[in-house]
Amino acid sequence: MSAPGDYSAIEHMRDGRNVEIRALQPDDKDDMLTAVGRTGMQSLQRRFFVAKRGFSEKEIAFFMNIDFINHVALVALADEDGCKVIVGGGRYIVTEPGNAEIAFVVIDDYQGQGIGTLLMRHLAVIARKAGLTQLIAEVLPENAAMRKVFSKFGFQARRGRDPQVVHLTLSL
């Protein structure tokens, strides 16, 4: 396997179209912001737990400055009219030695195509190779699709800090 910062794989969505899963690159900023603009308010709220339409410069810097050690981010790219565009993304951030919090977002037009599952699978491979022992996810109870993805991988419900959020963990 290549280094996480060079990671790239071609997969297939449920409808058979190709999707590239690769490391987020510094020059992806504009495409990432375009993808956020194409994501519905409900999807963004399910990802960030608050109504979100845009990001501050500080937030953008946080999401784009990836070291591929403590902060690993992958994007899913699909072909639209001959151009590859970001249609989803996932990341994990190490919160303490051996543990990382993981999260995903897929733009509405591509939800239900298995992109969250693909991102999860590739991030789990990278996390295991990095020596992580546990992935943690916090999901709103109404986000059934994301809960289903995490369930496929064996995430288990645990007591969390916030009773309004489903706290899930996966031992790697």
FIVEXDREN-68122 format. One record per atom (N, C-alpha, C): residue number from 1; residue in one letter; x, y, z; atom name; chain. Coordinates in steps of 0.2 Angstrom, whole numbers, padded with zeros to 4 digits. Layout:
<NUM; a; <X; Y; Z>; CA; A>
...
END
This chain:
<1; m; <0004; -0006; 0000>; N; A>
<1; m; <0000; 0000; 0000>; CA; A>
<1; m; <0004; 0006; 0000>; C; A>
<2; s; <0003; 0011; -0004>; N; A>
<2; s; <0006; 0017; -0004>; CA; A>
<2; s; <0005; 0021; 0002>; C; A>
<3; a; <0009; 0026; 0003>; N; A>
<3; a; <0009; 0031; 0009>; CA; A>
<3; a; <0002; 0034; 0009>; C; A>
<4; p; <-0001; 0035; 0015>; N; A>
<4; p; <-0008; 0038; 0015>; CA; A>
<4; p; <-0009; 0045; 0011>; C; A>
<5; g; <-0003; 0049; 0011>; N; A>
<5; g; <-0004; 0055; 0007>; CA; A>
<5; g; <-0004; 0054; 0000>; C; A>
<6; d; <-0002; 0048; -0003>; N; A>
<6; d; <-0002; 0046; -0010>; CA; A>
<6; d; <-0008; 0041; -0011>; C; A>
<7; y; <-0012; 0040; -0007>; N; A>
<7; y; <-0017; 0035; -0007>; CA; A>
<7; y; <-0022; 0036; -0013>; C; A>
<8; s; <-0023; 0031; -0017>; N; A>
<8; s; <-0028; 0031; -0022>; CA; A>
<8; s; <-0030; 0024; -0024>; C; A>
<9; a; <-0037; 0024; -0025>; N; A>
<9; a; <-0040; 0017; -0028>; CA; A>
<9; a; <-0046; 0019; -0032>; C; A>
<10; i; <-0047; 0014; -0037>; N; A>
<10; i; <-0053; 0015; -0041>; CA; A>
<10; i; <-0058; 0010; -0038>; C; A>
<11; e; <-0064; 0012; -0037>; N; A>
<11; e; <-0070; 0008; -0035>; CA; A>
<11; e; <-0076; 0009; -0039>; C; A>
<12; h; <-0081; 0005; -0038>; N; A>
<12; h; <-0087; 0006; -0041>; CA; A>
<12; h; <-0093; 0008; -0037>; C; A>
<13; m; <-0097; 0013; -0039>; N; A>
<13; m; <-0103; 0014; -0035>; CA; A>
<13; m; <-0108; 0009; -0036>; C; A>
<14; r; <-0113; 0009; -0033>; N; A>
<14; r; <-0119; 0004; -0033>; CA; A>
<14; r; <-0122; 0004; -0041>; C; A>
<15; d; <-0122; 0009; -0044>; N; A>
<15; d; <-0125; 0010; -0051>; CA; A>
<15; d; <-0119; 0008; -0056>; C; A>
<16; g; <-0113; 0006; -0054>; N; A>
<16; g; <-0108; 0003; -0059>; CA; A>
<16; g; <-0103; 0009; -0061>; C; A>
<17; r; <-0105; 0015; -0059>; N; A>
<17; r; <-0100; 0020; -0061>; CA; A>
<17; r; <-0094; 0020; -0057>; C; A>
<18; n; <-0088; 0022; -0060>; N; A>
<18; n; <-0082; 0022; -0056>; CA; A>
<18; n; <-0082; 0028; -0051>; C; A>
<19; v; <-0078; 0027; -0046>; N; A>
<19; v; <-0077; 0032; -0041>; CA; A>
<19; v; <-0070; 0031; -0039>; C; A>
<20; e; <-0066; 0037; -0039>; N; A>
<20; e; <-0059; 0036; -0036>; CA; A>
<20; e; <-0059; 0038; -0029>; C; A>
<21; i; <-0056; 0034; -0025>; N; A>
<21; i; <-0055; 0036; -0018>; CA; A>
<21; i; <-0048; 0038; -0017>; C; A>
<22; r; <-0046; 0044; -0015>; N; A>
<22; r; <-0039; 0046; -0014>; CA; A>
<22; r; <-0038; 0051; -0009>; C; A>
<23; a; <-0032; 0052; -0007>; N; A>
<23; a; <-0030; 0057; -0002>; CA; A>
<23; a; <-0032; 0064; -0004>; C; A>
<24; l; <-0035; 0067; 0001>; N; A>
<24; l; <-0036; 0075; 0000>; CA; A>
<24; l; <-0030; 0078; -0001>; C; A>
<25; q; <-0029; 0082; -0007>; N; A>
<25; q; <-0023; 0086; -0008>; CA; A>
<25; q; <-0024; 0093; -0007>; C; A>
<26; p; <-0019; 0097; -0006>; N; A>
<26; p; <-0020; 0104; -0005>; CA; A>
<26; p; <-0023; 0108; -0010>; C; A>
<27; d; <-0023; 0106; -0016>; N; A>
<27; d; <-0026; 0110; -0022>; CA; A>
<27; d; <-0033; 0107; -0023>; C; A>
<28; d; <-0036; 0103; -0018>; N; A>
<28; d; <-0043; 0101; -0018>; CA; A>
<28; d; <-0048; 0106; -0015>; C; A>
<29; k; <-0045; 0112; -0012>; N; A>
<29; k; <-0049; 0117; -0008>; CA; A>
<29; k; <-0055; 0119; -0012>; C; A>
<30; d; <-0054; 0121; -0018>; N; A>
<30; d; <-0060; 0124; -0022>; CA; A>
<30; d; <-0065; 0119; -0023>; C; A>
<31; d; <-0063; 0113; -0025>; N; A>
<31; d; <-0068; 0107; -0027>; CA; A>
<31; d; <-0071; 0105; -0021>; C; A>
<32; m; <-0068; 0105; -0015>; N; A>
<32; m; <-0071; 0103; -0009>; CA; A>
<32; m; <-0076; 0108; -0007>; C; A>
<33; l; <-0075; 0115; -0007>; N; A>
<33; l; <-0080; 0120; -0006>; CA; A>
<33; l; <-0086; 0119; -0011>; C; A>
<34; t; <-0084; 0118; -0017>; N; A>
<34; t; <-0090; 0117; -0022>; CA; A>
<34; t; <-0094; 0111; -0019>; C; A>
<35; a; <-0091; 0105; -0017>; N; A>
<35; a; <-0095; 0100; -0015>; CA; A>
<35; a; <-0099; 0101; -0009>; C; A>
<36; v; <-0097; 0105; -0004>; N; A>
<36; v; <-0100; 0108; 0001>; CA; A>
<36; v; <-0107; 0112; -0001>; C; A>
<37; g; <-0106; 0116; -0006>; N; A>
<37; g; <-0111; 0120; -0009>; CA; A>
<37; g; <-0116; 0115; -0012>; C; A>
<38; r; <-0114; 0109; -0014>; N; A>
<38; r; <-0119; 0105; -0017>; CA; A>
<38; r; <-0122; 0100; -0012>; C; A>
<39; t; <-0121; 0101; -0006>; N; A>
<39; t; <-0123; 0096; -0001>; CA; A>
<39; t; <-0129; 0100; 0003>; C; A>
<40; g; <-0134; 0096; 0003>; N; A>
<40; g; <-0140; 0099; 0006>; CA; A>
<40; g; <-0139; 0101; 0014>; C; A>
<41; m; <-0144; 0105; 0016>; N; A>
<41; m; <-0143; 0108; 0023>; CA; A>
<41; m; <-0144; 0102; 0028>; C; A>
<42; q; <-0149; 0097; 0027>; N; A>
<42; q; <-0150; 0092; 0031>; CA; A>
<42; q; <-0143; 0087; 0032>; C; A>
<43; s; <-0140; 0086; 0026>; N; A>
<43; s; <-0134; 0082; 0026>; CA; A>
<43; s; <-0129; 0085; 0030>; C; A>
<44; l; <-0128; 0092; 0029>; N; A>
<44; l; <-0123; 0095; 0032>; CA; A>
<44; l; <-0124; 0095; 0040>; C; A>
<45; q; <-0130; 0096; 0042>; N; A>
<45; q; <-0132; 0096; 0049>; CA; A>
<45; q; <-0131; 0089; 0052>; C; A>
<46; r; <-0132; 0084; 0048>; N; A>
<46; r; <-0130; 0077; 0050>; CA; A>
<46; r; <-0123; 0076; 0051>; C; A>
<47; r; <-0119; 0079; 0047>; N; A>
<47; r; <-0112; 0079; 0048>; CA; A>
<47; r; <-0109; 0083; 0053>; C; A>
<48; f; <-0111; 0089; 0054>; N; A>
<48; f; <-0108; 0094; 0058>; CA; A>
<48; f; <-0112; 0095; 0065>; C; A>
<49; f; <-0118; 0093; 0065>; N; A>
<49; f; <-0123; 0093; 0071>; CA; A>
<49; f; <-0126; 0100; 0072>; C; A>
<50; v; <-0124; 0105; 0067>; N; A>
<50; v; <-0127; 0111; 0067>; CA; A>
<50; v; <-0129; 0113; 0060>; C; A>
<51; a; <-0133; 0118; 0059>; N; A>
<51; a; <-0135; 0121; 0053>; CA; A>
<51; a; <-0128; 0124; 0050>; C; A>
<52; k; <-0126; 0122; 0044>; N; A>
<52; k; <-0120; 0124; 0041>; CA; A>
<52; k; <-0121; 0125; 0034>; C; A>
<53; r; <-0119; 0131; 0032>; N; A>
<53; r; <-0119; 0133; 0025>; CA; A>
<53; r; <-0112; 0134; 0022>; C; A>
<54; g; <-0108; 0136; 0026>; N; A>
<54; g; <-0101; 0138; 0024>; CA; A>
<54; g; <-0096; 0137; 0030>; C; A>
<55; f; <-0090; 0139; 0028>; N; A>
<55; f; <-0085; 0138; 0033>; CA; A>
<55; f; <-0081; 0144; 0034>; C; A>
<56; s; <-0078; 0145; 0040>; N; A>
<56; s; <-0074; 0151; 0041>; CA; A>
<56; s; <-0067; 0149; 0038>; C; A>
<57; e; <-0062; 0154; 0037>; N; A>
<57; e; <-0056; 0153; 0034>; CA; A>
<57; e; <-0052; 0148; 0039>; C; A>
<58; k; <-0053; 0149; 0046>; N; A>
<58; k; <-0050; 0144; 0051>; CA; A>
<58; k; <-0052; 0137; 0050>; C; A>
<59; e; <-0059; 0136; 0049>; N; A>
<59; e; <-0062; 0129; 0048>; CA; A>
<59; e; <-0059; 0126; 0041>; C; A>
<60; i; <-0059; 0130; 0036>; N; A>
<60; i; <-0056; 0128; 0030>; CA; A>
<60; i; <-0049; 0126; 0030>; C; A>
<61; a; <-0045; 0130; 0034>; N; A>
<61; a; <-0038; 0128; 0035>; CA; A>
<61; a; <-0037; 0121; 0039>; C; A>
<62; f; <-0042; 0121; 0044>; N; A>
<62; f; <-0042; 0114; 0048>; CA; A>
<62; f; <-0043; 0108; 0043>; C; A>
<63; f; <-0048; 0109; 0039>; N; A>
<63; f; <-0050; 0103; 0035>; CA; A>
<63; f; <-0045; 0102; 0029>; C; A>
<64; m; <-0042; 0107; 0027>; N; A>
<64; m; <-0037; 0106; 0022>; CA; A>
<64; m; <-0030; 0104; 0024>; C; A>
<65; n; <-0028; 0106; 0030>; N; A>
<65; n; <-0021; 0105; 0032>; CA; A>
<65; n; <-0021; 0098; 0035>; C; A>
<66; i; <-0019; 0093; 0031>; N; A>
<66; i; <-0019; 0086; 0033>; CA; A>
<66; i; <-0012; 0084; 0033>; C; A>
<67; d; <-0010; 0080; 0039>; N; A>
<67; d; <-0003; 0078; 0040>; CA; A>
<67; d; <-0003; 0070; 0038>; C; A>
<68; f; <-0008; 0067; 0037>; N; A>
<68; f; <-0009; 0060; 0036>; CA; A>
<68; f; <-0005; 0055; 0041>; C; A>
<69; i; <-0005; 0058; 0047>; N; A>
<69; i; <-0003; 0054; 0053>; CA; A>
<69; i; <-0008; 0055; 0058>; C; A>
<70; n; <-0009; 0061; 0061>; N; A>
<70; n; <-0015; 0062; 0065>; CA; A>
<70; n; <-0021; 0064; 0062>; C; A>
<71; h; <-0021; 0066; 0056>; N; A>
<71; h; <-0027; 0069; 0053>; CA; A>
<71; h; <-0027; 0066; 0045>; C; A>
<72; v; <-0031; 0061; 0044>; N; A>
<72; v; <-0031; 0058; 0037>; CA; A>
<72; v; <-0037; 0059; 0034>; C; A>
<73; a; <-0037; 0062; 0028>; N; A>
<73; a; <-0043; 0063; 0024>; CA; A>
<73; a; <-0043; 0060; 0017>; C; A>
<74; l; <-0049; 0057; 0015>; N; A>
<74; l; <-0049; 0054; 0009>; CA; A>
<74; l; <-0055; 0058; 0005>; C; A>
<75; v; <-0055; 0058; -0001>; N; A>
<75; v; <-0061; 0061; -0005>; CA; A>
<75; v; <-0063; 0056; -0010>; C; A>
<76; a; <-0069; 0056; -0012>; N; A>
<76; a; <-0072; 0052; -0017>; CA; A>
<76; a; <-0073; 0056; -0023>; C; A>
<77; l; <-0071; 0054; -0029>; N; A>
<77; l; <-0071; 0058; -0035>; CA; A>
<77; l; <-0075; 0054; -0040>; C; A>
<78; a; <-0080; 0058; -0043>; N; A>
<78; a; <-0084; 0055; -0049>; CA; A>
<78; a; <-0083; 0059; -0055>; C; A>
<79; d; <-0084; 0056; -0061>; N; A>
<79; d; <-0084; 0059; -0067>; CA; A>
<79; d; <-0090; 0063; -0068>; C; A>
<80; e; <-0090; 0069; -0070>; N; A>
<80; e; <-0096; 0073; -0072>; CA; A>
<80; e; <-0094; 0077; -0078>; C; A>
<81; d; <-0097; 0075; -0083>; N; A>
<81; d; <-0096; 0079; -0090>; CA; A>
<81; d; <-0088; 0079; -0091>; C; A>
<82; g; <-0085; 0073; -0090>; N; A>
<82; g; <-0078; 0073; -0092>; CA; A>
<82; g; <-0073; 0076; -0087>; C; A>
<83; c; <-0076; 0079; -0081>; N; A>
<83; c; <-0072; 0081; -0076>; CA; A>
<83; c; <-0073; 0077; -0069>; C; A>
<84; k; <-0067; 0076; -0066>; N; A>
<84; k; <-0068; 0073; -0059>; CA; A>
<84; k; <-0069; 0078; -0054>; C; A>
<85; v; <-0075; 0077; -0050>; N; A>
<85; v; <-0077; 0081; -0045>; CA; A>
<85; v; <-0078; 0078; -0038>; C; A>
<86; i; <-0076; 0081; -0033>; N; A>
<86; i; <-0077; 0078; -0026>; CA; A>
<86; i; <-0085; 0077; -0025>; C; A>
<87; v; <-0087; 0071; -0023>; N; A>
<87; v; <-0094; 0070; -0022>; CA; A>
<87; v; <-0095; 0067; -0015>; C; A>
<88; g; <-0089; 0066; -0011>; N; A>
<88; g; <-0089; 0064; -0004>; CA; A>
<88; g; <-0082; 0064; -0001>; C; A>
<89; g; <-0082; 0064; 0006>; N; A>
<89; g; <-0076; 0064; 0009>; CA; A>
<89; g; <-0077; 0061; 0016>; C; A>
<90; g; <-0071; 0058; 0018>; N; A>
<90; g; <-0071; 0055; 0025>; CA; A>
<90; g; <-0064; 0056; 0028>; C; A>
<91; r; <-0064; 0056; 0035>; N; A>
<91; r; <-0058; 0058; 0038>; CA; A>
<91; r; <-0058; 0055; 0045>; C; A>
<92; y; <-0052; 0054; 0047>; N; A>
<92; y; <-0051; 0052; 0054>; CA; A>
<92; y; <-0046; 0057; 0057>; C; A>
<93; i; <-0047; 0058; 0064>; N; A>
<93; i; <-0043; 0063; 0067>; CA; A>
<93; i; <-0041; 0059; 0074>; C; A>
<94; v; <-0034; 0058; 0075>; N; A>
<94; v; <-0032; 0055; 0081>; CA; A>
<94; v; <-0034; 0059; 0087>; C; A>
<95; t; <-0038; 0056; 0092>; N; A>
<95; t; <-0040; 0060; 0098>; CA; A>
<95; t; <-0035; 0059; 0104>; C; A>
<96; e; <-0032; 0053; 0104>; N; A>
<96; e; <-0028; 0051; 0109>; CA; A>
<96; e; <-0024; 0045; 0106>; C; A>
<97; p; <-0018; 0043; 0109>; N; A>
<97; p; <-0014; 0037; 0106>; CA; A>
<97; p; <-0019; 0031; 0105>; C; A>
<98; g; <-0019; 0029; 0099>; N; A>
<98; g; <-0023; 0023; 0097>; CA; A>
<98; g; <-0030; 0024; 0095>; C; A>
<99; n; <-0033; 0030; 0096>; N; A>
<99; n; <-0040; 0031; 0095>; CA; A>
<99; n; <-0040; 0037; 0090>; C; A>
<100; a; <-0045; 0036; 0086>; N; A>
<100; a; <-0047; 0042; 0081>; CA; A>
<100; a; <-0054; 0042; 0080>; C; A>
<101; e; <-0057; 0048; 0079>; N; A>
<101; e; <-0064; 0050; 0078>; CA; A>
<101; e; <-0064; 0050; 0070>; C; A>
<102; i; <-0069; 0047; 0067>; N; A>
<102; i; <-0070; 0046; 0060>; CA; A>
<102; i; <-0077; 0049; 0058>; C; A>
<103; a; <-0077; 0052; 0052>; N; A>
<103; a; <-0083; 0056; 0050>; CA; A>
<103; a; <-0083; 0056; 0042>; C; A>
<104; f; <-0089; 0056; 0040>; N; A>
<104; f; <-0090; 0056; 0032>; CA; A>
<104; f; <-0096; 0061; 0030>; C; A>
<105; v; <-0095; 0063; 0024>; N; A>
<105; v; <-0101; 0067; 0021>; CA; A>
<105; v; <-0101; 0065; 0013>; C; A>
<106; v; <-0107; 0064; 0011>; N; A>
<106; v; <-0108; 0063; 0004>; CA; A>
<106; v; <-0113; 0068; 0001>; C; A>
<107; i; <-0112; 0071; -0005>; N; A>
<107; i; <-0117; 0076; -0007>; CA; A>
<107; i; <-0123; 0072; -0009>; C; A>
<108; d; <-0128; 0075; -0008>; N; A>
<108; d; <-0135; 0072; -0009>; CA; A>
<108; d; <-0136; 0068; -0015>; C; A>
<109; d; <-0134; 0071; -0021>; N; A>
<109; d; <-0135; 0067; -0027>; CA; A>
<109; d; <-0131; 0060; -0028>; C; A>
<110; y; <-0127; 0059; -0023>; N; A>
<110; y; <-0123; 0053; -0023>; CA; A>
<110; y; <-0124; 0048; -0017>; C; A>
<111; q; <-0129; 0051; -0013>; N; A>
<111; q; <-0131; 0046; -0007>; CA; A>
<111; q; <-0134; 0040; -0010>; C; A>
<112; g; <-0133; 0035; -0006>; N; A>
<112; g; <-0136; 0028; -0008>; CA; A>
<112; g; <-0132; 0024; -0013>; C; A>
<113; q; <-0126; 0027; -0015>; N; A>
<113; q; <-0122; 0024; -0020>; CA; A>
<113; q; <-0116; 0020; -0017>; C; A>
<114; g; <-0116; 0019; -0010>; N; A>
<114; g; <-0111; 0015; -0007>; CA; A>
<114; g; <-0104; 0019; -0006>; C; A>
<115; i; <-0104; 0026; -0007>; N; A>
<115; i; <-0098; 0030; -0006>; CA; A>
<115; i; <-0096; 0030; 0001>; C; A>
<116; g; <-0101; 0031; 0006>; N; A>
<116; g; <-0099; 0031; 0013>; CA; A>
<116; g; <-0095; 0024; 0015>; C; A>
<117; t; <-0098; 0018; 0013>; N; A>
<117; t; <-0095; 0012; 0014>; CA; A>
<117; t; <-0088; 0011; 0011>; C; A>
<118; l; <-0087; 0014; 0005>; N; A>
<118; l; <-0081; 0014; 0002>; CA; A>
<118; l; <-0076; 0018; 0006>; C; A>
<119; l; <-0078; 0024; 0008>; N; A>
<119; l; <-0073; 0028; 0012>; CA; A>
<119; l; <-0071; 0025; 0018>; C; A>
<120; m; <-0076; 0022; 0021>; N; A>
<120; m; <-0075; 0019; 0028>; CA; A>
<120; m; <-0070; 0013; 0027>; C; A>
<121; r; <-0071; 0009; 0022>; N; A>
<121; r; <-0067; 0003; 0021>; CA; A>
<121; r; <-0059; 0005; 0020>; C; A>
<122; h; <-0059; 0011; 0016>; N; A>
<122; h; <-0052; 0013; 0014>; CA; A>
<122; h; <-0049; 0016; 0021>; C; A>
<123; l; <-0053; 0020; 0024>; N; A>
<123; l; <-0050; 0023; 0030>; CA; A>
<123; l; <-0048; 0018; 0035>; C; A>
<124; a; <-0052; 0013; 0036>; N; A>
<124; a; <-0051; 0007; 0041>; CA; A>
<124; a; <-0044; 0004; 0039>; C; A>
<125; v; <-0043; 0003; 0033>; N; A>
<125; v; <-0036; 0000; 0031>; CA; A>
<125; v; <-0030; 0005; 0033>; C; A>
<126; i; <-0031; 0011; 0031>; N; A>
<126; i; <-0026; 0016; 0033>; CA; A>
<126; i; <-0025; 0016; 0041>; C; A>
<127; a; <-0030; 0016; 0044>; N; A>
<127; a; <-0030; 0016; 0052>; CA; A>
<127; a; <-0027; 0010; 0055>; C; A>
<128; r; <-0028; 0004; 0052>; N; A>
<128; r; <-0025; -0002; 0054>; CA; A>
<128; r; <-0018; -0002; 0053>; C; A>
<129; k; <-0016; 0000; 0047>; N; A>
<129; k; <-0009; 0001; 0045>; CA; A>
<129; k; <-0005; 0006; 0049>; C; A>
<130; a; <-0008; 0011; 0051>; N; A>
<130; a; <-0005; 0016; 0056>; CA; A>
<130; a; <-0005; 0014; 0063>; C; A>
<131; g; <-0008; 0008; 0065>; N; A>
<131; g; <-0007; 0006; 0071>; CA; A>
<131; g; <-0013; 0008; 0076>; C; A>
<132; l; <-0018; 0011; 0073>; N; A>
<132; l; <-0024; 0013; 0078>; CA; A>
<132; l; <-0027; 0007; 0080>; C; A>
<133; t; <-0030; 0007; 0086>; N; A>
<133; t; <-0034; 0002; 0089>; CA; A>
<133; t; <-0041; 0003; 0089>; C; A>
<134; q; <-0044; 0009; 0089>; N; A>
<134; q; <-0051; 0010; 0089>; CA; A>
<134; q; <-0053; 0016; 0085>; C; A>
<135; l; <-0058; 0015; 0082>; N; A>
<135; l; <-0062; 0021; 0078>; CA; A>
<135; l; <-0068; 0023; 0082>; C; A>
<136; i; <-0069; 0029; 0082>; N; A>
<136; i; <-0075; 0032; 0086>; CA; A>
<136; i; <-0079; 0036; 0081>; C; A>
<137; a; <-0086; 0035; 0082>; N; A>
<137; a; <-0090; 0039; 0077>; CA; A>
<137; a; <-0096; 0042; 0082>; C; A>
<138; e; <-0098; 0048; 0081>; N; A>
<138; e; <-0103; 0051; 0084>; CA; A>
<138; e; <-0108; 0053; 0078>; C; A>
<139; v; <-0114; 0050; 0079>; N; A>
<139; v; <-0120; 0050; 0074>; CA; A>
<139; v; <-0126; 0053; 0077>; C; A>
<140; l; <-0130; 0057; 0074>; N; A>
<140; l; <-0136; 0059; 0076>; CA; A>
<140; l; <-0141; 0053; 0075>; C; A>
<141; p; <-0145; 0052; 0080>; N; A>
<141; p; <-0150; 0046; 0080>; CA; A>
<141; p; <-0154; 0046; 0073>; C; A>
<142; e; <-0156; 0051; 0070>; N; A>
<142; e; <-0160; 0051; 0064>; CA; A>
<142; e; <-0156; 0049; 0058>; C; A>
<143; n; <-0149; 0049; 0058>; N; A>
<143; n; <-0145; 0048; 0053>; CA; A>
<143; n; <-0144; 0040; 0052>; C; A>
<144; a; <-0150; 0037; 0049>; N; A>
<144; a; <-0150; 0030; 0049>; CA; A>
<144; a; <-0145; 0027; 0043>; C; A>
<145; a; <-0144; 0031; 0038>; N; A>
<145; a; <-0140; 0029; 0033>; CA; A>
<145; a; <-0132; 0028; 0035>; C; A>
<146; m; <-0130; 0033; 0039>; N; A>
<146; m; <-0123; 0032; 0042>; CA; A>
<146; m; <-0123; 0027; 0047>; C; A>
<147; r; <-0128; 0027; 0051>; N; A>
<147; r; <-0128; 0021; 0056>; CA; A>
<147; r; <-0128; 0014; 0053>; C; A>
<148; k; <-0131; 0014; 0047>; N; A>
<148; k; <-0131; 0007; 0044>; CA; A>
<148; k; <-0124; 0006; 0041>; C; A>
<149; v; <-0120; 0011; 0039>; N; A>
<149; v; <-0113; 0010; 0036>; CA; A>
<149; v; <-0109; 0008; 0042>; C; A>
<150; f; <-0109; 0011; 0048>; N; A>
<150; f; <-0105; 0009; 0053>; CA; A>
<150; f; <-0107; 0002; 0056>; C; A>
<151; s; <-0113; 0001; 0056>; N; A>
<151; s; <-0115; -0006; 0058>; CA; A>
<151; s; <-0112; -0012; 0054>; C; A>
<152; k; <-0112; -0010; 0047>; N; A>
<152; k; <-0109; -0015; 0043>; CA; A>
<152; k; <-0102; -0017; 0045>; C; A>
<153; f; <-0098; -0012; 0047>; N; A>
<153; f; <-0091; -0013; 0049>; CA; A>
<153; f; <-0090; -0016; 0056>; C; A>
<154; g; <-0096; -0016; 0060>; N; A>
<154; g; <-0096; -0019; 0067>; CA; A>
<154; g; <-0095; -0014; 0072>; C; A>
<155; f; <-0096; -0008; 0071>; N; A>
<155; f; <-0096; -0003; 0076>; CA; A>
<155; f; <-0101; -0005; 0081>; C; A>
<156; q; <-0100; -0003; 0088>; N; A>
<156; q; <-0104; -0005; 0093>; CA; A>
<156; q; <-0106; 0001; 0097>; C; A>
<157; a; <-0112; 0002; 0099>; N; A>
<157; a; <-0115; 0008; 0103>; CA; A>
<157; a; <-0111; 0008; 0110>; C; A>
<158; r; <-0109; 0013; 0112>; N; A>
<158; r; <-0106; 0014; 0119>; CA; A>
<158; r; <-0109; 0021; 0122>; C; A>
<159; r; <-0109; 0021; 0128>; N; A>
<159; r; <-0111; 0027; 0132>; CA; A>
<159; r; <-0106; 0033; 0130>; C; A>
<160; g; <-0109; 0039; 0128>; N; A>
<160; g; <-0105; 0044; 0126>; CA; A>
<160; g; <-0106; 0050; 0130>; C; A>
<161; r; <-0103; 0056; 0128>; N; A>
<161; r; <-0104; 0062; 0132>; CA; A>
<161; r; <-0110; 0065; 0131>; C; A>
<162; d; <-0114; 0065; 0125>; N; A>
<162; d; <-0120; 0068; 0124>; CA; A>
<162; d; <-0125; 0063; 0123>; C; A>
<163; p; <-0131; 0063; 0127>; N; A>
<163; p; <-0136; 0059; 0126>; CA; A>
<163; p; <-0140; 0060; 0120>; C; A>
<164; q; <-0139; 0065; 0116>; N; A>
<164; q; <-0143; 0067; 0110>; CA; A>
<164; q; <-0139; 0064; 0104>; C; A>
<165; v; <-0133; 0061; 0105>; N; A>
<165; v; <-0129; 0058; 0100>; CA; A>
<165; v; <-0128; 0051; 0101>; C; A>
<166; v; <-0128; 0047; 0095>; N; A>
<166; v; <-0126; 0040; 0096>; CA; A>
<166; v; <-0119; 0039; 0096>; C; A>
<167; h; <-0116; 0036; 0101>; N; A>
<167; h; <-0108; 0036; 0101>; CA; A>
<167; h; <-0107; 0028; 0099>; C; A>
<168; l; <-0103; 0028; 0094>; N; A>
<168; l; <-0101; 0021; 0091>; CA; A>
<168; l; <-0093; 0020; 0091>; C; A>
<169; t; <-0091; 0014; 0093>; N; A>
<169; t; <-0084; 0012; 0092>; CA; A>
<169; t; <-0083; 0006; 0089>; C; A>
<170; l; <-0077; 0005; 0086>; N; A>
<170; l; <-0075; -0001; 0082>; CA; A>
<170; l; <-0068; -0002; 0084>; C; A>
<171; s; <-0067; -0008; 0087>; N; A>
<171; s; <-0060; -0011; 0088>; CA; A>
<171; s; <-0057; -0013; 0082>; C; A>
<172; l; <-0051; -0011; 0081>; N; A>
<172; l; <-0047; -0013; 0074>; CA; A>
<172; l; <-0043; -0019; 0075>; C; A>
END
